[in-house]
Amino acid sequence: MSNLGTSKELPKNEVSKDTSTNDLPPSQEIFATPTNEHFLTKYSYHDLNYLEHEIRLVHVFKKPGSDLIHGNLLPPQKLADISGKYHTISYCAGSAKNTRPMILQGLEFNVFANLDCALQETLAYWSTTKYSEDDCILWIDQICINQHKYVKGWNAFYDLLECPWWSRAWIRQEFACSQTAVFLYHKEARDFSELSWLQAICHSDLVTNPHHPEKFFPELSPSRSELKNEMKTLTNRHYRTLETCHVARFLLLQKTLLGNGPIECNMDFKKLVLDARHSKATDPRDKIFSLLGLAHPGYNITPNYSKSNTLSHVLIDSAVKIILFEGDLSILLHAPQLAKAPSCQLPSWVPDWTSSTVSTLSVFGHSENFPLASITTQIRRDAIGSIRFGRSTDGGQNTVLIVKALRFGILETFCKELPSFGGKRFILDGGGRPQCRNEAELGDEIWLLMGTSCPYVLRSTEKGYKLISEVVAIDGQSPQSPFERERHRMRTGLEVLEEISII
């Protein structure tokens, strides 16, 4: 099989003049195809036998006295039987609203204007080659693919994603650590190595954009209203399976990176549990324990399903062991991000890894969780001898985080001069305008904690401090720079640090 590419610049008189869709984001034009309602009422594509790897080909030619491209679809053929006997054509499709007619099966068929130009050039070139006495047999996506199988194809994809297997907590470790993974589905068996197409679809923009009938099939006639209804159903399924698609994308990529199942994994446990937050488990503790086989053994978290080891105990114990193993307080970034379930009594510094609700905060106008400074070797050195754990007044073991810290200021008034981007912006008693989460209130305090990469908002209570928010920006810039002087003084003993309790 060879490729007759037409990637050279098209003649200026053949280049599409229609720029009505040029300003649209590319995703809104994905799979948009010229409308061919009349053709489809007169001609039906023959179904392909996918088990036999059949494809459609088209014989294209010119008739004397006609400027139009003519084409006849050939009967479906096995790929193995016609290897090397046809050519493919590569072209830039352009807008589905800018079309030219050709004659296909004796009927008028609208093709992309750029495809018409490409075919004209291909046939002109064909007449000059050693193939000139042979029929020009091509595979062309717009012609050889039954574009109106779109709905059926996407429904099959959503059927696969709606299988409950993807959502279960334990499958992550089982799949990733398996030496041989074979998918069994509808009496079909496929080795994982054969599923690159599924990984590609899950990574593409196609799954992150809803199905808009007017984008894919413009100017549908009233008789095709059932297709519009089917497309609306597809849109509903799109939203239902979006989270599962993200899960499938992560699992397939993770398996690709791990290969045939390592004997020992060394992954960041925080990353694992964050990615698995939406997984389903009969016992919520499984959202922690089911990932231990993928995590670095240094975390030393041991599964314990005893009745006394409640979910709260599991989350607290996991947080303590994460801090002890990693040697810093980077875990604190996740505590205010993950909404805690009312039934789960947790200290303010402990993240609820089982929560499916994330509190996002826009920073500098970007709707993302802002990646604050990475944990450096110096920050880990700061944490040595600065962190310990204690019992709460009600006897809860390791429920109090005790850390050396420096108070930087109090949130004195609201700042109205700068945008808050979904959070709150304050003015400190000593100057400075920090941006925080909505949970922060006037009177809360900003502290620099040893072993952290950014300042935190704490709230004073009778029993200790509660963690409220990280400081995501101050005076319109990243929170690290304004505090470098104070951090240096903290490290060199020029500042008197307090040992505070965070409950």
C-alpha positions in Angstrom: 0.0 0.0 0.0 1.4 3.4 -0.9 0.3 6.9 0.0 -0.4 9.5 -2.6 -0.1 12.5 -0.3 -1.2 15.9 -1.5 0.5 17.9 1.3 2.0 20.4 -1.1 0.4 23.8 -1.1 -2.7 23.8 -3.2 -3.1 26.3 -6.1 -4.5 29.5 -5.0 -7.7 29.1 -7.1 -8.4 25.8 -5.5 -7.9 26.8 -1.9 -11.1 27.1 0.1 -12.5 30.7 0.1 -15.0 29.9 2.9 -13.5 31.2 6.1 -16.7 31.2 8.1 -15.5 28.4 10.4 -11.8 29.4 10.6 -12.3 31.1 13.9 -14.0 28.1 15.5 -11.9 25.9 17.9 -10.8 22.8 16.1 -12.8 20.5 18.4 -16.1 22.0 17.1 -15.2 20.8 13.6 -14.1 17.3 14.5 -15.8 14.7 12.3 -17.9 17.4 10.6 -18.7 16.0 7.1 -20.6 17.5 4.1 -24.2 16.7 4.0 -25.4 14.1 1.5 -29.0 13.5 2.4 -30.1 12.9 -1.2 -27.3 10.4 -1.9 -28.1 8.4 1.2 -31.8 8.1 0.3 -30.7 6.4 -3.0 -27.7 4.4 -1.9 -26.9 2.2 1.1 -23.4 1.3 2.1 -22.7 -2.4 2.3 -21.8 -3.4 5.9 -18.2 -4.4 6.5 -17.2 -7.6 8.3 -14.8 -6.3 10.9 -13.8 -9.8 12.0 -12.5 -10.3 8.5 -10.8 -6.9 8.5 -12.8 -5.7 5.4 -12.5 -2.2 4.0 -14.2 -0.2 1.2 -12.3 1.1 -1.8 -13.4 3.5 -4.5 -12.4 3.6 -8.2 -12.0 7.3 -9.2 -11.8 8.5 -12.8 -12.7 11.4 -15.2 -15.2 11.2 -18.1 -14.4 12.9 -21.3 -16.1 16.3 -21.5 -16.8 16.5 -17.8 -14.8 18.4 -15.1 -16.4 16.4 -12.3 -14.7 13.5 -10.5 -16.5 10.2 -10.9 -16.3 7.3 -8.6 -17.6 3.8 -8.1 -17.5 2.0 -4.7 -16.1 -1.5 -4.9 -17.5 -4.5 -3.0 -16.0 -4.8 0.5 -12.7 -6.7 0.4 -10.4 -8.3 3.0 -7.4 -6.1 3.8 -5.0 -9.1 3.4 -6.3 -9.8 -0.1 -5.8 -6.3 -1.5 -2.6 -5.3 0.3 -0.4 -3.3 -2.2 -3.3 -3.0 -4.7 -4.7 0.3 -3.7 -3.5 3.8 -2.5 -4.5 6.1 0.2 -4.9 9.9 -0.2 -3.9 12.4 2.5 -5.4 15.9 2.4 -6.5 18.8 4.6 -10.3 18.5 4.8 -11.2 22.1 5.6 -14.7 23.2 6.4 -17.7 20.9 5.8 -19.6 23.9 4.5 -17.3 24.4 1.6 -18.0 21.6 -0.8 -17.7 20.5 -4.4 -19.9 17.9 -6.2 -18.6 14.6 -7.6 -20.5 11.7 -9.2 -20.5 8.6 -6.9 -22.4 5.5 -8.0 -24.1 7.6 -10.6 -25.4 10.1 -8.0 -24.3 13.5 -7.0 -22.2 13.4 -3.8 -20.8 16.4 -2.0 -17.1 16.2 -1.0 -14.8 18.7 0.8 -13.6 21.3 -1.7 -10.1 20.5 -0.7 -10.7 16.8 -1.4 -12.0 17.6 -4.9 -8.8 19.6 -5.5 -6.7 16.7 -4.2 -8.5 14.2 -6.4 -8.1 16.4 -9.5 -4.4 16.6 -8.8 -4.1 12.9 -8.1 -5.7 11.9 -11.4 -3.5 14.3 -13.3 -0.5 12.8 -11.6 -1.8 9.3 -12.1 -1.8 9.7 -15.9 2.0 10.4 -15.8 3.0 7.4 -13.8 3.6 3.7 -14.5 0.1 3.1 -13.1 -1.6 5.1 -15.9 -3.0 2.0 -17.6 -4.5 0.8 -14.3 -7.6 1.9 -12.6 -7.0 4.5 -9.8 -8.2 2.6 -6.7 -8.2 4.7 -3.6 -9.1 4.6 0.1 -10.6 8.0 1.0 -12.0 8.6 4.4 -15.0 10.8 3.5 -16.1 8.4 0.7 -15.1 4.9 2.0 -16.3 5.4 5.6 -20.0 5.3 6.2 -20.2 8.6 8.0 -23.8 7.9 9.2 -22.5 4.9 11.3 -21.3 7.7 13.6 -24.1 7.1 16.1 -23.7 3.3 16.2 -19.9 3.6 16.6 -20.1 6.0 19.6 -22.9 4.0 21.2 -20.6 0.9 21.1 -17.8 3.0 22.7 -20.1 4.2 25.5 -21.4 0.7 26.0 -17.8 -0.4 26.7 -17.1 2.6 29.1 -20.4 1.9 31.0 -19.2 -1.5 32.1 -18.9 -1.3 35.9 -15.4 -2.9 35.8 -13.8 0.5 35.1 -15.2 2.1 38.2 -14.1 -0.5 40.8 -11.3 0.3 43.2 -9.4 -3.0 43.2 -9.1 -3.3 39.4 -6.5 -0.6 39.3 -3.9 -2.7 41.1 -5.0 -5.9 39.6 -4.8 -4.6 36.0 -1.6 -2.6 36.5 0.3 -5.4 38.2 -0.8 -8.2 35.8 1.8 -9.8 33.6 -0.7 -10.7 31.0 -4.0 -8.7 30.6 -6.7 -10.0 28.3 -10.0 -8.2 27.9 -13.1 -10.4 27.5 -16.1 -8.5 26.2 -19.2 -9.7 24.3 -17.5 -13.1 23.5 -14.5 -11.2 22.1 -11.0 -11.6 23.5 -8.3 -8.9 23.1 -4.9 -8.7 24.6 -4.0 -5.4 26.2 -1.4 -4.8 23.5 -4.2 -4.7 20.9 -6.1 -1.9 22.6 -4.0 1.1 21.5 -7.0 2.3 19.6 -9.0 2.6 22.9 -6.2 4.5 24.6 -6.0 6.8 21.6 -9.7 7.6 21.7 -9.7 8.2 25.4 -6.8 10.7 25.0 -8.4 12.5 22.1 -10.5 15.7 22.1 -13.4 13.6 20.8 -14.4 12.4 24.2 -14.2 15.8 25.9 -16.6 17.5 23.5 -20.3 16.8 23.4 -22.0 15.7 20.2 -23.7 18.6 18.4 -25.9 17.4 15.5 -25.6 20.8 13.7 -21.8 20.5 13.8 -21.6 17.0 12.5 -24.6 16.9 10.1 -25.5 20.5 9.1 -28.8 21.2 7.5 -30.5 17.9 8.4 -33.8 17.5 6.7 -37.0 17.1 8.8 -37.1 13.5 7.7 -33.8 12.9 9.6 -35.1 14.2 12.9 -34.6 10.8 14.4 -30.9 11.3 13.8 -31.0 14.5 15.8 -32.7 12.6 18.6 -30.0 9.9 18.5 -27.4 12.6 18.7 -29.0 14.2 21.7 -29.0 10.7 23.4 -25.3 10.5 22.5 -24.7 13.8 24.2 -26.3 12.5 27.4 -24.2 9.4 27.3 -21.1 11.6 26.7 -21.7 13.4 30.0 -22.5 10.2 31.9 -19.3 8.5 30.8 -16.9 11.4 30.9 -15.4 10.5 34.3 -15.1 6.9 33.3 -13.3 7.9 30.2 -10.7 9.8 32.3 -10.4 6.7 34.5 -9.9 4.4 31.4 -7.3 6.9 30.0 -5.3 6.8 33.3 -5.5 3.0 33.6 -4.4 2.3 30.1 -1.6 4.8 30.2 -0.5 3.5 33.6 -0.4 -0.1 32.3 1.5 1.0 29.2 4.2 2.7 31.4 4.4 -0.3 33.8 4.6 -2.9 31.0 4.2 -6.5 32.1 3.6 -5.9 35.8 6.6 -4.9 38.0 7.6 -6.9 41.0 7.7 -3.7 43.0 6.1 -0.3 42.4 7.4 3.0 43.7 4.6 5.4 43.0 3.6 8.5 44.9 0.7 7.4 47.1 -0.9 10.9 47.0 -1.1 10.8 43.2 -2.6 7.3 43.3 -5.4 8.1 45.7 -6.2 11.4 44.0 -6.6 9.6 40.7 -8.8 6.9 42.3 -11.1 9.3 44.2 -14.1 8.5 41.9 -13.7 4.7 42.1 -16.4 2.6 43.7 -15.9 0.3 46.7 -18.3 -1.5 49.0 -15.9 -0.7 51.8 -14.6 2.9 51.5 -11.3 1.8 53.1 -10.6 -0.1 49.9 -9.9 3.3 48.2 -6.8 3.3 50.3 -5.9 -0.3 50.7 -6.5 -1.3 47.0 -3.6 1.0 45.9 -0.9 -0.1 48.3 0.5 -2.6 45.8 1.3 0.3 43.4 2.7 2.6 46.1 6.3 2.8 47.3 6.7 0.3 50.1 8.3 3.0 52.2 4.9 4.4 53.0 4.5 1.4 55.3 0.7 1.5 55.2 -0.8 -1.9 56.2 -4.3 -3.0 55.4 -6.4 -3.5 58.5 -10.0 -4.4 58.1 -10.8 -4.8 61.8 -14.1 -3.1 62.8 -12.3 -0.7 65.2 -10.1 0.6 62.3 -12.7 3.0 61.0 -12.3 5.0 57.8 -11.3 8.1 59.9 -8.5 6.0 61.6 -7.3 4.8 58.2 -7.2 8.3 56.7 -5.4 9.7 59.8 -2.9 6.8 59.9 -2.2 7.2 56.2 -1.6 10.9 56.5 0.9 10.4 59.3 2.8 7.7 57.4 2.8 9.9 54.2 4.4 12.7 56.2 6.9 10.4 58.0 8.0 8.8 54.7 8.1 11.9 52.5 9.7 14.1 55.2 7.7 17.2 54.5 4.2 18.7 54.7 3.2 18.7 51.1 0.2 16.7 52.0 -1.3 19.8 53.5 -2.1 21.2 50.0 -4.7 18.4 49.6 -6.5 18.8 52.9 -8.5 22.0 51.9 -9.0 20.8 48.3 -10.9 17.7 49.2 -14.3 18.2 50.8 -14.6 16.2 54.0 -17.7 14.0 54.5 -19.7 15.1 57.6 -19.8 11.5 58.8 -16.0 11.3 58.7 -14.5 13.1 61.7 -11.1 14.2 60.5 -8.5 16.7 61.7 -8.3 19.8 59.4 -4.8 18.8 58.2 -5.8 15.3 57.1 -7.1 14.9 53.5 -10.2 12.8 52.8 -8.9 10.7 49.9 -12.3 9.1 49.5 -14.0 12.4 48.7 -15.2 12.9 45.1 -15.7 16.6 45.6 -12.8 18.9 44.8 -12.6 22.6 45.7 -10.9 24.2 42.8 -9.5 27.7 43.0 -8.6 29.9 40.0 -5.2 31.6 40.3 -4.5 34.6 38.1 -7.7 33.9 36.2 -6.9 30.3 35.3 -9.4 27.7 36.4 -6.9 25.1 37.5 -5.5 23.8 40.7 -2.4 26.0 40.8 0.8 24.0 41.0 2.5 25.6 43.9 6.3 25.3 44.4 7.7 21.8 44.3 9.1 20.3 47.5 12.9 20.9 47.5 15.7 19.2 49.5 15.9 22.4 51.5 12.2 22.2 52.5 12.7 18.6 53.6 15.7 19.7 55.7 13.5 22.4 57.3 11.1 19.7 58.3 13.7 17.7 60.3 13.0 18.1 64.0 10.2 20.5 63.2 7.2 18.1 62.9 5.7 15.7 65.5 2.3 14.3 66.3 0.2 14.3 69.5 -3.0 13.2 71.0 -6.1 15.4 71.0 -7.9 16.3 74.2 -10.4 13.6 73.5 -7.7 10.9 73.4 -7.4 10.5 69.6 -3.9 9.2 68.9 -1.8 11.2 66.3 -4.7 13.5 65.5 -2.7 16.7 66.3 0.0 17.9 64.0 2.6 19.9 65.9 4.9 22.0 63.8 7.4 24.9 64.2 6.1 28.0 62.5 6.2 31.8 62.1 3.1 33.9 62.1 3.2 36.4 59.2 0.0 38.4 59.6 -3.7 38.6 60.2 -6.4 38.9 57.5 -7.6 42.3 58.5 -9.8 43.6 55.7 -11.1 42.5 52.3 -9.3 43.7 49.2 -11.6 45.0 46.5 -8.9 46.5 44.2 -7.8 43.1 42.8 -9.9 40.3 41.4 -10.3 37.2 43.6 -10.8 34.7 40.8 -13.4 32.6 42.7 -11.7 32.8 46.1 -11.1 35.7 48.5 -8.5 38.4 48.6 -7.5 40.2 51.8 -5.3 42.9 53.1 -2.9 41.8 55.9 -2.4 43.9 59.0 1.2 44.5 58.0 0.5 45.0 54.3 0.3 42.4 51.5 -2.8 41.1 49.7 -3.0 37.3 49.8 -5.5 35.3 47.8 -7.1 32.4 49.6 -10.0 30.0 49.4 -13.6 31.1 50.2 -13.4 29.4 53.5 -11.0 32.0 54.8 -12.5 34.7 57.1 -11.4 38.0 58.6 -9.3 37.4 61.7 -7.7 34.2 60.3 -3.9 34.2 60.4 -1.2 33.5 57.8 1.6 31.2 59.0 4.8 29.9 57.5 5.2 26.3 58.5 8.5 24.5 58.4 8.5 21.8 55.8 6.0 23.5 53.4 6.3 25.2 50.1 3.7 27.9 50.6 2.1 29.9 53.5 -1.2 28.6 55.0 -4.3 30.3 56.5 -4.9 29.0 60.0 -7.8 29.7 62.4 -7.2 30.0 66.1 -9.5 27.9 68.4 -9.4 27.0 72.1 -7.8 23.6 71.3 -5.4 24.7 68.6 -5.3 25.9 65.0 -7.4 24.7 62.2 -6.1 24.5 58.6 -8.3 26.6 56.4 -6.5 27.3 53.1 -3.2 27.6 51.4 -2.2 31.0 50.2 -2.3 30.7 46.4 -1.0 34.1 45.5 0.1 37.4 47.2 0.1 40.8 45.5 -0.6 39.1 42.2 2.4 36.8 42.2 3.4 33.3 43.3 3.4 33.0 47.1 7.0 31.8 47.3 8.9 34.9 46.4 7.5 37.4 48.9 8.3 35.0 51.8 11.9 34.0 50.8 13.4 36.5 53.2 11.3 35.2 56.2 12.1 31.6 55.3 15.8 32.3 55.2 15.6 33.9 58.6 13.6 31.0 59.9 16.3 28.5 58.8 19.2 30.5 60.2 17.6 31.1 63.6 17.1 34.8 63.1 13.4 34.4 63.8 11.9 33.0 66.9 9.6 30.1 65.9 6.5 28.9 67.7 5.5 25.3 68.1 1.8 25.3 67.2 -0.8 22.5 67.2 -3.0 22.0 64.1 -6.1 20.1 64.9 
